């Protein structure tokens, strides 16, 4: 089975590396600058779950269809990403997007048809370091995938993905899993970006834990209004992580903010805020976090940042 990974950044590079470790046929679709770095140093992952370093196969443009396309682009790069993978999507191809939120599904469905677009969600804390290596923080590594109509994913694809380990599951309610992650990541990003701090630093303040819980309540209310009320056990698990004393966890969006880079605020917080407005739900903390990030984005544009 042939797999194309768009992007050898943090998420795509990490899962591409793990697929290669399992013996999968993986090719990376990368931009020239990243291709030059990979050609020189290979793909490198630094992780408590095992380091990885080896040369990888790369393409500047696909010349034919693949069985699976793993899409790990930034949300603001979705339009060019769709154009880049289009030649690789054939009649039996499945596209597995690993983007935060759910807004990307509409664009992918319009481009390739809902039957070719799987749902996917990963829980993984990774970043691309200055030397081009991928750094995996901690040991958390989970991946869920599934057909959004609750049909079975083609066996060749499902078996290859499940072969990564017990932390990879095929879900018959993948949209529910995506909404669970959506509420979690929006709370994490909103709280840590608004406070410019780790979760541990936020909850160490007198009102910090209560504010995080209230923000999660706002996100849960939007999910419920969309028809995806989050299960009690999932909410309890999320809150346990979000309010852990001393937690070093912070959103990748905060890392982008700290280095003055573009963020995915519109795809995550902005989309959730628009859904709240459509449903008539008051979300003051979410709105405050979004306003904070929009100020950052406006400042970037004003100084001519790309």
N, C-alpha and C positions, 0 to 999 in steps of 0.2 A: 504494500500500500504506500502510495506517494503522498507526502505531507509537505505543504508549503507554509512557512511561517513568515507573515509580513511583519518585519521589524525584528531586529536582534537586540532590542533594548532590554529593559529590566524584566518585564513579564514574558515577552516572546522569547527572549534569549534564555531565560530560566527554563521554561517548559520545553523549548526546543532542545536544550541540553539534556534534560531528563529523558526525553523521547529518544535521543541519540544513544544515551546510555543503555536503553532497553533494546537497542538494535533496530529502531525504526529508520525508514528512508526519509530523511528530513533535508529540505532545501530552504535557505533563507532568502527572502526578497528584501534587499537593503539598498539604502542610498549610497552614493559614491564615497562619502567621507567615512561612513561606518564600514563599508566594504574594504576600504584601504586599511583600516585599523584591524579588522578581522583577518585580512590576508597577512598582515605582519605578525600579529600576536595570537591569532586563533580566538575562539570563543572561550571566555574564562568566567567561571562562577566560583565565588567564595561563599561557602555555606557550612553551617554546623551539621547539615545533613549530608555533607560530602562535597568536596571541591571537584571542579570539572575544568579541563583545559585541553582543547584539541582543535585542529583545523576543521572548517565546516564548508559545505557546498553552498555557493551563493549564486544569485541571479540578479541582473539589473531589471529584467522584465521576463515574465513567464511566456513560454512558447507553446504551451498546451495545457490541457486540463490535469488537475490533481484530484486525488480522492478526498483529501481534507485540506482546508485552508484555515490556519489558525491566525486570527486577526487580533493583533495586540497593539494597535495604533493608539495615539492620544485622540481623544474625542474631537478636538478641534482640527485634526488631520483626517477626519473620516472621509470627506469627499474625495481627496486625491488617493486615499487608501483604497476606496472602492474602485476607482478607475484603474489603479495599479494591479489589483487582483482579478479584475474582470476576465482577462484572457485565460486565467487558471480555473475558472468556474465552468464546468461542463454539466451535462444532464444529470450525472450521478454524484456530482461534487457536493460536499456539505461544508458550509462556512461556520466556524465556531468562533464567535466574537468574545473576547475577554476584556471588555471595556466596563468601566463603572457606569451605574445607572441603567436605564432601559431605552433612552431616546434614540439610540443608534439602531434599534430593531426596525423602526419605520423606514429609515434610509436603506438599510440592507434588504428589507423585503421588497422595496420598490425596485432595487437594482437587480435582484436575483430570484425573487419569488419566495414566499414564506416557507415552502417545502424544502428549500435548500439551506435555510438559515436556522441553525440550532440556537438554543439558549445556552449560555455558559456563565459561570461565576467562579471566581477564585478568591481564596483568602491567603494572602502572601504579602509579606513586607520585604520589598526589594527596591534597590536603587542602582542606577548606573554611576559608577565612580569616575573620577577624573581621568584615570588611566584606561577607561573603557571596559573594565571588569564589572561584573554584576555582583553586588553584595546582597546576600540574603540575611535579614535580621531575624534572630531567634530560630525557632524550628517549626513554626506554624506553616503548613503547606496543605491546602485543601483545594480540590477542583471538582465542581459538579457540572455536568452537561446533560442535555436532554432535548428531545423533540418537543416543541412547544404545543403540539397537538396531542401529546401523551402517547404517540406511536413509538415503536422501538427504533432506536438509532441503528443504521446498517451495521451488521455484526462485525465487519472488518474494521470499522471505525471504533465502535464501542470496545471491542477486545483490545485494540491497540492502546486506547486511552486508559482503560482499566488496568492494563499491564504496568502502568506507572506505580501502582501500589494501592493499598487499602484506603488511602486518603483520596482516591479518585472514585466518584460514584456517578452512575447514570440515574437521573432523577425523572420521575414521571410528573413532577410538579416543578419544573425548572423555573417557570415565571414566579412562583412563590418564593423559590430560593433566591432569585434575582432581586425581588422586592425586599426580602430580609436583608440582603447585603446592601441594597440601596439605602434603606433606613439607617443601617449601621454606619456606612461610609459617610453619609451626609452628616450624621451626628458627630463622627470622629473629625471630619474635615471642618465642620462648622465650629465645633468647640475649640479645636487646637489652632485653627487659623485666626479665629476671633480673638483668642487670648494670646496668640503667638507663644504657645507653650506646649509641653507634653501633657498627656492626660494626667499623669501623676502630679504635675505641678498645678494643674487646674483643680483637681479634686482635693488638693492639700489646703485650698483656701476655704473659709467658712461656708460660702455658698456654692462652691464649685460643683460638688457632686449633685446637688439639687438642680443646678442649671443644666448639667449634662442630661439628667433624667428628663427634665422638662423639654429639652431639645429633642430627645429621642421620642417623647410622647407626641410632639408635633409631627415628626416624620412618620410615626406609626399611624397617626390619624389620616395622613394623606394616603398611605398604603391601603388602609381599610376602605377609604372612599373610592379607591380605584378597583376594589373588589378583591384585594389581597390582604385581608386581616392577618397579622403576624401571629403565629401560634405562641401560646404562653411560654412554652419551654424555650423557644427561640428568643423571645424577648428577655427572659431571665438570663440566658447565656450572654446575650449582647450587653445587657446592663452590668453583668459581672465584669466583663472585659472593660467596658467604658468607665467604670468607677473604681478600678483596682488602685489602691494606694501605692504610690511610688512607681506607677507604670511609666516606662520610657516611650510608650507608643505615641506616635504622632502621624498625622496623615501625610501621604506623599504630596498632597496639595500644599501643605505647610512647607515642605522642603523646596517646592517650586517657588513659593512665596518668598522664602528666606534668601534664595539666590536671584531674586528679581526676574524669574522666568514666567512665561505664560502659564496659567492654570486652567483646569477643567471646571471652573466654578459654574459656568452656564449650563454645562451638560449634567452636572450633579445638583448643586444647590439651586441653580436657576430653573431647571426643569421641574424640580420638586416644588419650588415656590409657585411656578405657573400652574401646576396641577392643584395646589392648595387654593389658589385664587379662583380657579374654575369651579372647585367644589365648595367655595364659600367658607373655607377653614382659615382661622386666624393663626398665623405662625410667626409671632414677633421675634423669637430668637433666630429662627431660620432666616428671616428677612434681614436682621441685623448682621448676621454672618455674611450673607450674600452682598449686602451693601459694602461691607468692609473689603471684600474681595473685588468688587466692581471698582472701588476707589483705586486699588492696586492696578487693575487692568487699564483704567483710564490714564493713570500716571505712566504706565509703560508706553501706551500709544503716544502720549504727549512728548515723551523723550525719544520717540522713534524706534523703540525696541521691536524686534520681529516676533 
